[in-house]
Amino acid sequence: MIRFYAPDIETDNSLPEMESGHCCRVLRMKNGDTVYAVDGKGFTYECIITDANPKKTGLDIISRQEEKRHWPSHITLAVAPTKNIDRMEWMLEKAVEIGIDRIIFLKCARSERKDVKTDRLNKILVSAMKQSMKASLPEFCGMKTFKEFINDLDALKDSSIKIMGYCSDEFPRKELVKVYEKGKDVTLLIGPEGDFSPDEVEMSVKSGFIPATFGNTRLRTETAALYALSAIHVINEI
């Protein structure tokens, strides 16, 4: 079943232009056809096309149904993007498919990438949401400096379990599966290709992050992020 993304469907009763073009030009849907749309806020809508316009397809909403997430806790992933942005785009797609609530890109001391194109990344998130048959779009916070990220957590008095993937043994580390508690909110922190600087590690630990190891092999940034995310979901399903 094909789903369309219409964040303002309840007030606008239509599909956005890009979705309208796909609906009418590509799929050749017409007045009277049934379509399904999601608003990214957790709701699915069954609709009838009233105006098959490729610029703005008009809809009549027949029903509205809430689709709850299949995971019990709020999961935040904060990760320093790699120099090769293709790897991060792939990571975002897979993270949405697995299940994620919030994503933050970090500018760290050893980061090789200093900025990202948020418009393109948001499109990847929307596409992955629709493809994986979800109705909730993860919050994407764009790029923040490492200090901004830590200060935001401290200001909000974030009570989630905080886990930092860390390669070096300069700080005592625990296994991820022994740090996370089933059903608890969690913030996963993944560093750049050159790992976190000592100052960033110290700052993280003071903010409540627990340095963790993800096994006996060194993982790429995007692999470490997906490993940690998958581990959280497995623990919650046991």
N, C-alpha and C positions, 0 to 999 in steps of 0.2 A: 504494500500500500504506500503510495507516494504522499508525503506530507509537505505542506507549504508553511513557511514562517511568516506570521503576521502579528507582530508585537502589539499593534493597536487595533486589532480586529473588533473588539467590543465597542469601541467608539467610532471606528471608521467603516466597519462592515465591508472591507475590501482587502485585496492582496496588494502588497507594495509592488512597485513597477518591475523589479527584477523577477519576482515570483510570478507576477501577472504575465510577463513575456514567456516564461517557461510553461506556464499553464496553457496559454492560448496559442502561442506560435509553435512551440516544440511538441506539446502533448495534444494540441488541437482540441482542447476541451471547449464545450459550448454551453449556451444557456440551458438550464435544466439539469446539467450534470452535477453529480455529488463530488465534493472535494473535502479533504481533511486538512485542517490547519492547526498549528501550535503557536502559542504566544510567547514561549520562552520562560513563562512564569509558572509552569506546571499544569497548564490546561490544554486540552485538545477540543477542537470544534468540528462538528459535522455541519457542512454547509451546502447550499444549493447555489450554483452560479446564476445570477440575475442579469449580469452585464459582462459578457465575455470580451472585455476590452484589454488588449495586450499592454496597455499603459497603466490601467487600474481596473482590475477585475472586481466587479461588484458581487457581494455575497448576501445570502439570507441564512442566518445562523439557525440551524435546526436543533442542535443540542450542544451542551458544554459539559465536559467531563474532566475531573481532576485526575492527574496521573502522579501518584506519589513516587518519590525516589525509591530505588530498591536497596539503598544503603541507609543505616540508621543514624550516622553521625555526619557532622559538617567537616568536609575535607578541604584544606587549603594547601596549594602547592606553590611555593616560592622558589624560583629557579633562575639561575644566571644563564641567559641564552648563549649558545655557541656561536663561533664566528660563521659557521655554515648554517644559515637560517633554514635551509631545507630540513635539516635534522630536527629543528625545533618545531617547524610546521607539522612534521610527522608526529612528533611527541604530543603536540596539542590535540591532533586528531584522535590519537589512541587514548589519551587521557579522558577525553569526553566520552569515547566509546566505553571505557571501563567504568567511569563515574567520578565526577569531580565537581566541587561547588565553587571554588574560587581559584584563580590563577594570577600570580604576580611574577613579572620578570624583574630581575635584579641587576643593577649595575654595581659590580664588586670591584675591589682594588685590582684584581687580576683578570677582569673581564676583557675579552677581545672584541666584544660587540657592545657598542655604547648606545644604540638606539634600534627601534623596530618600527615596522609599518603596521600600526594597530588596525587600520581598516582591513587590510588583507587577512590578518590573523583573526579578526572577528568573523570574517566570512568563512574561514576554515572551521571555527567553532560552531557556527550555525549549520554548516553542511554536515558536520559530524553529529550534531544533535539530531538532525532529521534522519540521517542514514541509520543511526543506532536506535531509532524509534523512541526518543526521549522527548519530553515536553518542557524540560527545564534547561535553560541556557546558562552555563557557568558564568560567573562574574569575572570579567577580564580587566585587571587593574592597570594594564600597560606596564611601563618601565618605571621603577623607583630605584633610587640609590639605596645601598645597603643600610645606611644610617637612617634614611627616611622610613624604611620598612620596620626596623627595630623600634624606632621612636613611635610609630603608629601602633604597634602591638602594645608597647608600654603604656601609651596614652589610653588605649581602649581597655587596659587591664585584661587582656586576652587570657582566658582560662583553659584554652585547648592544651592537649599534650603536645609539646614542641620537640620535634626530632630533627636533628641536623646530620645529614650524611657527611662523614669526614674521613678522608683517606689517611691522614698522618696519625701516628701513635703518640704524638706529643701530649695529647690529652687522653685521659682514660675514656674508652669507648665501650658501649654495650651493644648487644645484638638488637636489631630493630624489633624483632618479635618479642623480646623480653622487656621492651620499653613501652610499647603500645598496649592499652587496655581496651578490650572489646567494647564497642558502643560509644566510646569517648570521641569528642571532637579532636581533630589533630591538625597541626600545621607542619608540613614537611618542607625542609630547607635543603636545597641542593645547590652546590657551588659551581663555579666556572671550571673550565678545563685545567687551569693551574691551581685549583682548590682555593679555599678561603685563606686570607692572610691571617697571621697570628692575632692581629688586632680585631679582625672580624669574628674569629672564634671566641676570643675573650668577651667581646660585646654580646655575642649570642648566648654564651653560657650565663652571663649576668642577667640576661633577659629570660632565662628559664629553659633554653634549649639543651637537650641532652645529646652529646656527640654519639653517633651510632655507626656501626659497621653493617654493610649489606652483604656480608659473605667474605670468602677468601680470594676473590678476584677483583681487579680494578675495573670499574664500569665507566663507560662514557656518561657524560652529563645526562643525556636524554634517557639512556638505559637505566641509570640510577633512579631517575624520577619515576619511571614506569614500574620499576621493581618495587620501590617503596609504596607506590599507590596500589599496586596489585596485592602486596602483602597486607595492607590495611583491609582491603576488601575480603581477602581470604580469612583473616582473623575474625572479621565481623560475621562471616557466614558459617563458621565452625559451631 
